[in-house]
Amino acid sequence: SVPPNELSSRVYTDSQDGARSAWIDQRDNTGVVTMYEVGSGTDRQIASIKNAQGIVGWLNEQVLIVRVANYSEVADYAVSLQGGAPVKVADVSGTPLR
């Protein structure tokens, strides 16, 4: 077996009720927010966010908070599992994700 060219790790963030887990995969400087549904064993893409750095946490069972950082801002965005555009929640300044 040949090892992959690039190894990366994921940071999984579980919902408060333990029913879901979410993570971000980086693809061409875009963070693809993905959620895994424990009960059904399925995962699905929730959103693609340019310069997404990681998941800060779950606001509730239906909304994730995602950190975005680029040359002009460091901010947290709310991302609904139901879809729609991410909504800016707050500007932050170098606050660690964990």
C-alpha positions as CSV (number, residue, x, y, z in Angstrom):
1,S,0.0,0.0,0.0
2,V,1.2,3.5,-0.8
3,P,0.6,6.3,1.7
4,P,-1.3,9.4,0.6
5,N,0.7,12.4,-0.7
6,E,-0.7,14.7,1.9
7,L,-1.9,13.8,5.4
8,S,-4.2,16.0,7.3
9,S,-6.2,15.7,10.5
10,R,-9.7,16.6,11.3
11,V,-11.1,18.1,14.4
12,Y,-14.5,16.8,15.1
13,T,-17.0,18.9,17.1
14,D,-19.9,17.0,18.7
15,S,-23.3,18.5,19.3
16,Q,-24.5,18.9,22.8
17,D,-26.9,16.0,22.5
18,G,-24.3,13.7,20.9
19,A,-26.5,13.1,17.8
20,R,-24.2,14.9,15.4
21,S,-20.6,15.6,14.7
22,A,-19.2,18.3,12.4
23,W,-15.8,19.1,10.9
24,I,-14.2,21.2,8.1
25,D,-12.3,19.8,5.2
26,Q,-10.0,22.3,3.4
27,R,-10.3,22.3,-0.4
28,D,-8.5,25.1,-2.4
29,N,-8.7,27.6,0.5
30,T,-12.3,26.9,1.1
31,G,-13.6,25.2,4.2
32,V,-16.2,22.5,3.5
33,V,-18.4,22.2,6.5
34,T,-19.6,18.6,6.9
35,M,-21.9,17.0,9.4
36,Y,-22.2,13.4,10.4
37,E,-25.6,12.1,11.7
38,V,-24.9,9.4,14.4
39,G,-28.3,7.8,14.2
40,S,-28.4,7.2,10.5
41,G,-24.6,6.9,10.0
42,T,-24.6,9.4,7.1
43,D,-22.8,12.6,6.5
44,R,-23.6,15.6,4.3
45,Q,-22.0,18.8,3.2
46,I,-23.6,21.8,5.0
47,A,-21.7,24.8,3.5
48,S,-18.6,25.9,1.7
49,I,-17.0,28.9,3.3
50,K,-13.9,30.7,1.9
51,N,-11.1,30.9,4.5
52,A,-13.0,28.8,7.2
53,Q,-10.5,27.9,9.8
54,G,-12.5,25.6,12.1
55,I,-15.7,25.0,14.1
56,V,-15.9,27.1,17.3
57,G,-18.9,25.1,18.6
58,W,-22.6,24.4,18.3
59,L,-24.9,27.3,19.1
60,N,-27.8,24.8,19.4
61,E,-28.8,21.5,17.7
62,Q,-29.3,23.2,14.3
63,V,-26.6,25.9,14.2
64,L,-22.8,25.7,14.1
65,I,-20.4,28.6,14.7
66,V,-17.5,28.6,12.2
67,R,-14.3,30.8,12.5
68,V,-13.3,32.6,9.3
69,A,-9.9,34.3,9.0
70,N,-8.3,36.2,6.1
71,Y,-6.3,39.3,5.5
72,S,-9.2,41.6,6.2
73,E,-11.1,39.9,9.1
74,V,-11.2,37.3,11.8
75,A,-14.9,36.6,12.5
76,D,-17.3,33.9,13.6
77,Y,-20.2,32.9,11.4
78,A,-23.4,31.0,12.2
79,V,-24.1,28.2,9.8
80,S,-27.5,26.5,9.8
81,L,-27.9,22.8,9.2
82,Q,-31.0,23.7,7.2
83,G,-29.0,25.6,4.6
84,G,-28.8,29.2,3.6
85,A,-25.9,31.7,3.7
86,P,-23.6,31.9,6.7
87,V,-24.4,34.9,9.0
88,K,-21.7,36.9,10.6
89,V,-22.1,36.8,14.4
90,A,-19.0,38.7,15.7
91,D,-15.6,40.0,14.8
92,V,-13.0,38.3,16.9
93,S,-9.3,39.0,17.3
94,G,-7.1,36.0,17.5
95,T,-9.3,34.2,20.0
96,P,-8.2,30.5,20.0
97,L,-10.7,28.0,18.6
98,R,-10.1,25.7,21.7
